[in-house]
Amino acid sequence: MRKAASTSSAATGLTPLRVKGRIGKYRLDRRIGQGGFADVYAATDTLLSIKVALKIPNHQWVSEELIAAFRREAKLTMGLEHPHILPIRDASFIDGRFVIVTPLADRTLDDRLKNRMGFETAFEFTSQLLSAVAYAHHHGVIHCDIKPENVMLFDKDYLRLGDFGIAKVAQNTISGSGTGTLGYMPPEQAMGKPSKRSDVFSLGLIAYRMMSGKWPEYPFDWPFPGAAAMRRRVHSDVIAILRKSVAIRPRDRFTDAEKMEAAWEKSRLKATRFAKRQRKQA
């Protein structure tokens, strides 16, 4: 069994990280995330003069087992070259700390959801997410932790899904069992049985939240909160796709994101026309 390291920097001999301080060639500009597994910093690569994000696991979790697990996941995920998947630029030890380097986003989808979202934006965000996950599923990779905090937004609402592989290793390290985040995953995944259909469920929840402005909650009984209002501005074909994706029984969902993406894109023209017509009548 892995022995947890001491959480104090003094005990590990590591210099505490401070904003405006340095780790290797990176200057830490600000901390943008903090969790049980890792802290995330916006940083500057002082050699290349570019902005990056640094995910630095807390030292107590760093072990030979974690590094081996991350490398196994990285072999699967670092080969996923897709415009809507956040790439890992580097993953190595710097000044005694394990550091994962990715491009720096403007904000996350979680930040964006604090403001109202129009139908066209919600539809396009869902389309981009589906494209990313469909590509991953085609290559046999399951994300296991699709949530707004892992969706990065860049210039002009360009979306990239992050934490492929990292999320799975982090959850296994902390919990020692299942992967995912409660509130975003289906029942079978909470019981340690994730599949491509589990990712479909998470995608459906996020799409529903963007379309309706309401978060569905366990036990995920349909109709969800906000369904009546959503029907007035969202085409029935889109609602049918959302309902199928969040079915409680995995076999009732789309088999994978590729199937869901095909249905989503098929609905695009009718859904867009319907939304425009409803706005004119409002």
Secondary structure, DSSP 8 states (H G I E B T S, - for coil): ------S-HHHHT-----TT-EETTEEEEEEEEE-SSEEEEEEEETTTTEEEEEEEE-GGG--HHHHHHHHHHHHHHTT---TTB----EEEEETTEEEEEEE--SEEHHHHTTS---HHHHHHHHHHHHHHHHHHHHTT---S---GGGEEEEGGGEEEE--TTHHHHHHHHHHSS--S-TTTS-HHHHTT---HHHHHHHHHHHHHHHHHS----TT--SS-TTHHHHHTTS-HHHHHHHHHHT-SSGGGS-SSHHHHHHHHHHTHHHHHHHHHHHHHH-
